[in-house]
């Protein structure tokens, strides 16, 4: 009888133990991710660059446990959707539909990256306000109207932040750089070439006006080329005949590589320096057969060319090379990588993903990034600029030398001095 009672008790203990074991072995409830909606124009390199930067940062953050939201570690989840906003003829309404789909269907907690075209991003601002969704632009959108709108109607547009910056300080940086070369080399004769699109024409006009205001400049010509142009020889001959010392292009079309080949073959004694978007790509040397040599290319932000002045840039470049097998292409890769870390920092300081709390935290952001110190103007949500990475976000001029991109301006981040083509010495 005692054995029977003992056996029954033992069986009961085993059942309880099994139940307890089952309970303890049950998987923990899945933590809800923080969804990042990325509306990008994926048919263009700018969109691909931004996507790479975003996904690399998300992968790194999630590998370390995710984002600490008031003691709970939550992973990021990225939802990329194609806005097609860089494609000719695509209406702004398409980008709006994509952003609304990200918010309503994909349940995006935040919008990052794009849209990339200024007109589309400006159109999306009302949508962000409607859904009270925080957005941080990290690719394109250089129109000064963006941050001006936030400053003019803060309560409505407080959800909109931008790390890419405005064309206005970029133009100021262009003029400052040209002035410094003029002072060092004595060059004062410039020939301007621009693409027939709004941002390029406006930039060319602003640079021309800025140099004229500075005084002491000879502006020898101003040529405008339709998008898709493949022959620049007439303009180059005009620059040669006029005795230009600077050739200043502003193009975002890939055909600008033809301009550089023609310049090189002509041995035109004018330093090519400008916003030559296609030459930002690390593959440009091979693509042009080395004929992009000595060209000086403007990047809206530093970060994709190493410099000792910004240690995080080197770390980012190394990580990008390891993941994708190539160097980061444009500034939008660096800015889009960094935007994820900016958001992580703000969420962790806020202790929540509530929009108002995150906005307040973003306005107090003060951190080092891949392009220098990161802070936002609290009234306009525009990133704070500087030519010193210890003080603000820095743009960069990189020169093609011996198959590599080398930072040559501004002085605080330069890794070596500017070089002239041998036929200019």
Buried (B, 14 or more C-beta within 10 A) or exposed (E): EEEEEEEEEEEEEEEEEEEEEEEEEEEEEEEBBBBBBBBBBBBBBBBBBBBBBBBBBBBBBBEEEBBEBEEEEBBBBBBBBBBBBBEEEBEBEBBBBBBBBBBEEBEBBBBBBBBBBBBBBBBBBEBBBEBEBBBBBBBBBBBBBBBBBBEEEEEBBBBBBBBBBBBBBBBBBBBBBBBBBBEEBEBBBBBBBBBBBEBBBBBBBBBBEBBEEEEEBBBBBBBBBEEEBEEBEEBBEBBBEBEBBBBBBBBBBBBBBBBBBBBBEBEBBBBBBBBBBBBBBBEBBEBBEBBBBBBBBBBBBBBBBBBEBBEBBBEBBEBBEEEBEEBBBBBBBBBBBBBBBBBBBBBBBBBBBBBEBBBBBBBEBEEBBBBBBBBBBBEBBBBBBBBBBEBBBBBBBBBBBEEEBBBBBBEBBBEEEBBBBEEBE
